[in-house]
Structures are given as structure tokens and as C-alpha cells.
Amino acid sequence: MVKLSQTPWERFVSLVAISVLTCFTVVACQVGSGDQATDNVIRVGSKDFTEQFILGELYAQLLEDQDLAVERKFNLGGAPIAQAGLVKGDIDLYPEYTGTALLTILKEPSNTNPQQVFDTVAKAYENNFNLVWLNPAPMNNTQALVVTTDTAKKYQLETISDFAKQAQKLRMIGPPEFEAREDGLPGLQSAYGAFKLKDYIATDPGLRYQALQSGQAEIAVGFGTDGEIDALNLVVLKDDQGLFPPYQVAPVVRQPVLEAYAKVKGTLNALAPKLTDETMRRLNYEVSGNRQEPRTVAQQFLQETGLISPT
């Protein structure tokens, strides 16, 4: 606080100190928000589930292998939170799914053509947010109806149409929101006929496959890259009416970051073709089933595929 009885020299020193402190405060605020592409750190984000942690680690380790400084900002929550962080500049890139971008962020009608969906979201993100979608992976983490091999044989189930004909005999288990979502149970009933289930069991996602294996339900609501599908030799019913849109994954990156770091685009695009459904299921199960750390699983995969050198 400035004293009322300061000498001219004291007043001068006080004013200089205040000016310097103000400058430091302004600079600190600028560094902490907005455009962060120039502070030599790339902030990699992720949403809040196993696959996202693995993908975030894959991106982060690939960039670190190119001698780029990376800060991990994982477990951000759902798509709207991650998207807001990207637009604000709190993160520089994160893995997103084309179907999520189409339906959740852009609020566009559903579309089952992978290329059309990608083109739509890529153009809209560039025009509306100055964000760039890099190459999408072939993997498709779309919603899926999953049964055991015994159930598939007993009820002769290969497609969702087959399931709809037998629905009154079957108990379905899945997340609570699936009962109300447009691309959930109401969507299924619209696309495949006004069938009725024997029962719908709403539960935590982590309990779905356990219930399926124990016989508490005959069909589970899953995702195409769930690790349990291959590990437990489960059957994914074909979406023969094309209800579910594609959910290919790709890095979404702030344009200033691509301009500041020339290596980012090519480095992350090299990963895309390696991520098939089978590969992502295996990596997911290493974490969800075998309890390995996402960082370890990502590192081992990148070394196996030759994308980074063994340390």
C-alpha cells in the first residue's frame, strides 16, 4: 500500500513496482489461456474412458518421440467438455469420433456413410472452430449389440433383424441412457420394427459383459472396439438396417498448432492405419481385462509396430 506521507523518490519507486507487477500479471494470464501454440508445449487431451486414455497416450508418446514437449490433460469428461477445452485453447488436440462430432457437437442428422460423415465434420470443424481433423483410423467404435456364441446359436442370431424377431424372449443389458437415446432402443424399434424386449436391465457399463457371461442377460449394449468382444469370444450382431453411424477416431487439432509444429500432422497420421477394430479391442482389453497401465500398453504397441524405437 502507498503511504500518504511518501517522498517523491518513494512514490516513484512504488509506481515502478506496481507497473512491473501489472506487466507480470498480464503475461501470466496470457500464457494461462487462449492461444498456447507458441509456448513450446503441446497439450494432449482425452475423454474419460479406457480407449481414450490409450489413444491419448499413443498421440503423446508419438509426439515425444519427435522431441516435442507434451503435457497430458486426460480424463476431461465427455465430448462437450473436451471440445470446449480445444476451442478455448486449454488443450491442443485430442482423439474424437466422427459419429460423436456429427451427432453430439454439430447436431447433424445421422449418416451411415463413413466418408460422408468424415467430410461433413472435417469441413464444419474447420469453418466453425478453426480445428483440423487428421486422418481417421479404420476402427469403428460404434454402438453394437453383443451376444455369446451360445445365445447366437440358440436363437439363430446373426443380425439385429434376427434379434428383433426374438426380442420378446431376450433380456438386454446396457447403460440407462440407451433406453431413451434416438440412436438407442427407440431408434432400434423405429428401424427394426416395434419389437418388445423381455426386459431391459440398466446398469453400469463395467457390469455388462459379466452379466452376459453369467446368464443374467442374453444381449448387451456394447461398442465395436470393446476389448471383451474378442477376449470372451462374443458375437457382434450386424446392423443390417444401418442405424448406427460410424465412429471412426482421429486426432482433432487446433490449426495454430499444426502451423507451429510441422511434425505433428505426419507423425499422428502414421498411426491411423494401424488402428483396426481387432487391434483396438486387444489394446483395450490389456487395460480393462489385464489391468495394465494405458501408458505401458501404448508404448508396447508403438514399439511393436515400429512407430517408435525401443528405449
Secondary structure, 3 states (H helix, E strand, C coil): CCCCCCCHHHHHHHHHHHHHHHHHHHHHHHHHCCCCCCCCCEEEECCCCHHHHHHHHHHHHHHHHCCCCEEEECCCCCHHHHHHHHHHCCCCEEEEEHHHHHHHHCCCCCCCCHHHHHHHHHHHHHHHHCEEECCCCCCCCCEEEEECHHHHHHHCCCEHHHHHHHHHHCEEEECHHHHCCCCCHHHHHHHHCCCCCCEEEECCHHHHHHHHHHCCCCEEEEECCCHHHHHCCCEECECCCCCCCCCCEEEEEEHHHHHHCCHHHHHHHCCHHHCCHHHHHHHHHHHHCCCCCHHHHHHHHHHHCCCCCCC
